[in-house]
């Protein structure tokens, strides 16, 4: 378990060392995330879908039964 945690820690540090400078220099991650979110066509305001209920209603219904 300790070896696995150590590998996970190194992965996290290497991700920060690679992705943080990339994001600061280019804004690539923000642009990519914006494109992904816009592709979902999620409406805001009163017409917004209740996304959490779509996920939880089937499970809640089966538990109540």
WORAWO-V153584 format. One record per pair of residues at least 12 apart in sequence whose ideal C-beta (glycine too) atoms are under 6 Angstrom apart, sorted by the first residue. I is the first residue (numbers start at 1). J is the second residue. Records with the same first field share a line. If there is no record, write none. Layout:
I->J  J
This chain:
none
